Every structure is written in C-alpha cells, then in structure tokens.
Amino acid sequence: MIATSVGYDVVFLIHVLAAVGTVVVFVAMRMAAQQIMRGAPAATQQARFSGRRNWAARTMHLLPITGLVLSLTGDSAVSLTKSWVGIGIACYLAASGHLEARTLPLERVVAEAIRHDAVASPERGRQLLRSIDVLLVLIALALVAMIVQF
C-alpha cells in the first residue's frame, strides 16, 4: 500500500516515526532506571527524574490513531479484519494500559523519592525497569506482527 497516495504515505511515515520515537523514549527510561539500580549519584538521578509529566512516553498514543487511519483508508491488505492488525491493536491496548496504570505512576514515585531523599532505592529502580521491560516486549510483539503481516 506504500506509495499509492501522498496522504497515505505521510500518515504511514508518522506511524513509523511514532513507533521509533516510542522505542527510543522507553529505552532512555530503561537506562535511567538502570542507573538508579546501580546507585547513580543524586545529581544524576535528579537530572533523569524531574517529576514533570512525561509527555514523551505518551507518543505511543499516536500509534493507534495513525494505524486506524492507515487501516481504514488502505486496501484489503491492511484492513481491520487482518489478524496482524488485531494483534497490533491488542498490544497497544495492553501497553497503553500498562504505561498509564503502572509505569508512569512508578516513575512519579521514583521522582518523589528522589525529591524527598535525594536518591531512589535500587529496588524502586528495579521495579521501574521491569515495568518498562513489559512495555518493550509488547512493542516488540506488535512490531513483529506488523513486519510479518500474517
């Protein structure tokens, strides 16, 4: 379906860039959690966890919007009836629920611990790391489904 219309290709490009951006953000978050686990100095932890709302992690929410536009405007090869599209939607729902219910609240807890005690405990870093790993696995499953398109 690529290169059939400029509009479709622009939406596809946004979809791919949102996916890449999401992975980059989650990898950066994972590296920050690893630094806490390894006992990074207070200044490093404070720089990584400011306590502000994490809008970057929410770039993931562009994926279903652009994905649905692609599916609804594309031909039968990308229709909602394809199993790989359903797997992508299911992975997004699981990942977004996990992000909003577990990962971002844990990130706020870590930021609050750093603000209060200057550093967060390695256990908090481990919890955040595991939570981010769940997100990365879900994103990887969706990526495999998108590439294989069974």
C-alpha positions in Angstrom: 0.0 0.0 0.0 3.1 2.2 0.3 3.5 4.9 -2.5 -0.2 4.8 -3.6 -1.0 8.3 -2.3 0.8 11.1 -0.7 -1.6 11.3 2.2 -1.4 7.6 3.0 2.4 7.8 2.8 2.5 10.8 5.2 0.3 9.0 7.7 2.5 5.9 7.3 5.6 7.9 7.9 4.1 9.5 11.1 3.1 6.0 12.2 6.7 4.7 11.8 8.3 7.8 13.4 5.9 7.5 16.4 6.9 3.8 16.8 10.6 4.6 16.6 10.1 7.5 19.0 8.2 5.4 21.4 11.0 2.8 21.5 13.7 5.5 21.9 11.8 7.0 24.8 11.3 3.6 26.5 15.0 2.7 26.1 16.0 6.0 27.6 13.6 5.4 30.5 15.1 1.9 30.9 18.6 3.3 31.0 17.6 5.8 33.7 16.0 3.0 35.8 19.2 1.0 35.4 21.2 4.0 36.7 19.1 4.0 39.8 19.6 0.3 40.3 23.3 0.8 40.1 23.3 3.6 42.7 23.9 6.6 40.5 24.8 9.8 42.3 22.0 12.1 43.5 22.7 14.7 40.8 22.3 12.1 38.0 19.1 10.8 39.5 17.7 14.3 39.9 18.6 15.1 36.3 16.8 11.9 35.0 13.7 12.2 37.1 12.5 15.8 37.3 9.0 14.9 38.4 7.3 16.6 35.4 4.7 14.9 33.4 6.3 12.5 30.9 4.7 13.6 27.6 7.4 11.8 25.6 6.3 8.4 26.8 2.8 9.2 25.5 4.0 9.4 21.9 2.8 5.8 21.9 -0.8 7.1 21.8 -0.2 8.3 18.2 0.2 4.6 17.1 -3.5 3.6 17.2 -4.6 6.8 15.6 -2.3 6.6 12.7 -2.7 2.8 12.5 -6.5 3.1 12.2 -6.3 5.8 9.6 -4.0 3.6 7.6 -6.3 0.6 8.0 -9.5 2.5 7.2 -8.1 4.3 4.2 -5.9 1.4 2.8 -6.9 -1.6 0.7 -7.8 -5.1 1.9 -4.2 -5.9 2.7 -4.3 -3.6 5.7 -8.0 -4.0 6.7 -9.1 -4.3 10.3 -10.0 -8.0 9.5 -6.4 -9.0 9.2 -5.1 -10.8 12.3 -1.8 -8.8 12.4 -3.8 -5.6 12.7 -5.8 -7.1 15.6 -2.6 -8.2 17.3 -1.2 -4.6 16.9 -4.4 -3.2 18.5 -4.3 -5.7 21.3 -0.6 -5.0 22.0 -1.3 -1.2 22.0 -4.2 -1.6 24.5 -2.1 -3.7 26.8 0.9 -1.4 26.5 -1.1 1.8 27.0 -2.9 0.4 30.0 0.4 -0.7 31.5 2.0 2.6 30.7 -0.7 4.7 32.3 -1.5 2.3 35.2 1.9 1.1 36.2 4.9 2.6 34.5 4.2 6.3 34.7 2.9 6.1 38.3 6.1 4.2 39.2 8.1 6.9 37.5 6.3 9.6 39.6 7.1 7.5 42.8 10.8 7.4 41.9 10.8 11.1 41.2 9.1 11.8 44.5 11.6 9.6 46.4 14.5 11.5 44.7 13.0 14.8 45.5 12.5 13.8 49.1 15.6 11.7 49.8 17.9 12.9 47.0 18.1 9.3 45.7 15.7 6.5 45.0 16.3 3.0 46.2 17.7 0.4 43.9 14.5 -1.6 44.4 12.4 1.2 43.0 14.7 1.3 40.0 14.3 -2.4 39.6 10.5 -2.1 39.7 10.6 0.6 37.1 13.0 -1.3 34.9 10.7 -4.4 35.0 7.7 -2.3 34.1 9.5 -0.7 31.1 10.6 -4.2 30.0 6.9 -5.2 29.8 6.3 -2.2 27.6 9.2 -3.1 25.4 8.1 -6.7 25.0 4.6 -5.6 24.0 6.0 -3.1 21.5 8.3 -5.8 20.1 5.3 -8.2 19.7 3.4 -5.5 17.8 6.5 -4.8 15.6 6.9 -8.5 14.7 3.2 -8.7 13.8 3.5 -5.5 11.6 6.5 -6.9 9.8 5.4 -10.5 9.3 1.7 -9.5 8.5 0.3 -13.0 8.8 
